[in-house]
Amino acid sequence: MRTLPVKPSPSSRPRRTLAVLFAALALVLGGLLTAPAAQATPAALGDLVCPAGNQTVSYSPGLTNTSKSTTIAYNATLGVCASLTHPEITSGGSAGTVVAPYSCLDLLNTSTGTQTFTWNTGQSSVLSFTRTVTILNGQTVITLTGTITSGLFTGGHAVFTVVEPALQLTACETPQGLTSLAGVTTLVIT
């Protein structure tokens, strides 16, 4: 007895097409998700994310509209961190002091520098950055964008963002001046 090939019914064709599409999508996504781990780059795509941290900066003496030697002390505590290539990294921070001529007029300027982040493991990463400032929806957004030049994640692209309330520049016109700023931070290394 001969069997005849069975033609799929018209209603089963969309199901088969969807099944093929889902299988292809799974293969593509699987390749994308495993490709960064197979690369020899120090920081894979979206390697480290530290949201919801905080930073304080103090100025002594307080900033006015006249430039003068100022001690600038900053302290950033990074929020809960997650890393693909270094799962042992769960938190970090950055602190330091700089003495330089500074005024309220410098707060919105673009500048360059380095900042060191120390991780809960005792390791560190040095970010060489360009600092930009924008005013967005009544908030001051400070962005440090650059490359990790030494330590953990060397070669990775980093963006460190601090969102502060709108600058109250009227404090710059008082005898005491502007003595501190605080904001919420996010660090992403790719």
BELWO-V551352 format. One record per residue. N is the residue number from 1. SS is DSSP state (helix for helix, strand for strand, loop for the rest). PSI is psi in degrees with one decimal (* if undefined). BURIAL is I if it has 16 or more other ideal C-beta (glycine too) atoms within 10 Angstrom, else O. Layout:
<<N,SS,PSI,BURIAL> <N,SS,PSI,BURIAL>>
This chain:
<<1,loop,131.1,O> <2,loop,136.0,O> <3,loop,139.3,O> <4,loop,142.6,O> <5,loop,141.1,O> <6,loop,124.9,O> <7,loop,136.3,O> <8,loop,144.4,O> <9,loop,154.1,O> <10,helix,-30.7,O> <11,helix,-20.8,O> <12,helix,-16.8,O> <13,helix,-45.7,O> <14,helix,-36.3,O> <15,helix,-43.7,O> <16,helix,-42.7,O> <17,helix,-44.2,O> <18,helix,-40.8,O> <19,helix,-43.1,O> <20,helix,-42.8,O> <21,helix,-44.1,O> <22,helix,-39.5,O> <23,helix,-43.3,O> <24,helix,-42.3,O> <25,helix,-41.2,O> <26,helix,-40.3,O> <27,helix,-44.7,O> <28,helix,-49.1,O> <29,helix,-39.8,O> <30,helix,-40.2,O> <31,helix,-39.6,O> <32,helix,-39.6,O> <33,helix,-29.7,O> <34,helix,-17.0,O> <35,helix,-47.1,O> <36,helix,-34.9,I> <37,helix,-28.7,O> <38,helix,-17.8,O> <39,loop,157.0,O> <40,loop,21.7,O> <41,loop,147.0,O> <42,loop,-27.6,I> <43,loop,111.1,I> <44,loop,168.2,I> <45,loop,123.7,O> <46,loop,36.2,O> <47,loop,-43.9,I> <48,strand,134.1,I> <49,strand,127.8,I> <50,strand,89.4,I> <51,strand,166.3,O> <52,strand,41.5,O> <53,strand,-169.4,I> <54,strand,154.2,O> <55,strand,139.5,I> <56,strand,145.0,O> <57,strand,131.8,I> <58,strand,149.6,I> <59,strand,128.0,I> <60,strand,118.4,O> <61,strand,167.2,O> <62,strand,148.2,I> <63,strand,136.9,I> <64,loop,-171.2,I> <65,loop,-0.1,O> <66,loop,128.5,O> <67,loop,134.2,O> <68,strand,161.7,O> <69,strand,123.8,O> <70,strand,137.8,I> <71,strand,118.5,O> <72,strand,114.5,O> <73,strand,128.8,O> <74,strand,150.2,I> <75,strand,114.3,O> <76,strand,128.4,I> <77,strand,116.7,O> <78,loop,143.8,I> <79,loop,-172.3,I> <80,loop,120.9,O> <81,strand,150.4,I> <82,strand,132.3,O> <83,strand,138.9,I> <84,loop,-44.3,O> <85,loop,-17.9,I> <86,loop,71.5,I> <87,loop,-14.7,O> <88,loop,-15.0,O> <89,loop,114.8,I> <90,loop,-14.7,O> <91,loop,169.5,O> <92,strand,-178.5,I> <93,strand,174.8,I> <94,strand,132.1,I> <95,strand,151.1,O> <96,strand,173.5,O> <97,strand,136.8,O> <98,strand,138.5,O> <99,strand,121.3,O> <100,strand,159.2,O> <101,strand,129.3,O> <102,strand,152.0,I> <103,loop,173.0,I> <104,helix,-28.2,I> <105,helix,-22.3,O> <106,helix,-12.5,O> <107,loop,-29.7,I> <108,loop,2.4,O> <109,loop,151.2,O> <110,loop,139.8,O> <111,strand,173.7,O> <112,strand,160.4,O> <113,strand,-165.6,O> <114,strand,151.4,O> <115,strand,134.9,I> <116,strand,129.2,O> <117,strand,130.0,I> <118,strand,131.6,I> <119,strand,163.7,I> <120,loop,-17.1,O> <121,loop,-6.9,O> <122,loop,-12.0,O> <123,loop,166.4,O> <124,strand,166.9,I> <125,strand,134.3,I> <126,strand,122.0,I> <127,strand,121.2,I> <128,strand,118.3,O> <129,strand,163.3,I> <130,strand,128.7,O> <131,strand,127.8,I> <132,strand,154.0,O> <133,strand,132.3,I> <134,strand,152.6,O> <135,strand,120.1,O> <136,strand,121.0,O> <137,loop,42.5,O> <138,loop,10.5,O> <139,strand,155.7,O> <140,strand,123.1,I> <141,strand,113.9,O> <142,strand,127.3,I> <143,strand,124.2,I> <144,strand,116.2,I> <145,strand,131.5,O> <146,strand,-152.1,I> <147,strand,143.7,I> <148,strand,114.3,I> <149,strand,-16.7,O> <150,strand,161.0,O> <151,strand,-160.2,I> <152,loop,140.8,I> <153,loop,19.9,I> <154,loop,133.0,O> <155,loop,-12.8,O> <156,loop,150.4,I> <157,strand,131.6,O> <158,strand,144.7,I> <159,strand,116.9,O> <160,strand,119.7,I> <161,strand,135.7,I> <162,strand,123.4,I> <163,strand,118.7,I> <164,strand,160.3,I> <165,strand,165.3,O> <166,loop,139.9,O> <167,loop,131.4,I> <168,loop,78.9,O> <169,helix,-9.0,O> <170,helix,-26.7,O> <171,helix,-26.1,I> <172,helix,-19.5,I> <173,helix,1.3,O> <174,loop,160.1,O> <175,loop,-36.2,O> <176,loop,-32.6,O> <177,loop,-175.7,I> <178,strand,116.2,I> <179,strand,-18.7,O> <180,strand,158.8,O> <181,strand,152.1,I> <182,strand,149.0,O> <183,strand,177.2,I> <184,strand,136.9,O> <185,strand,155.9,I> <186,strand,133.6,I> <187,strand,130.5,I> <188,strand,130.0,I> <189,strand,128.2,I> <190,loop,*,I>>
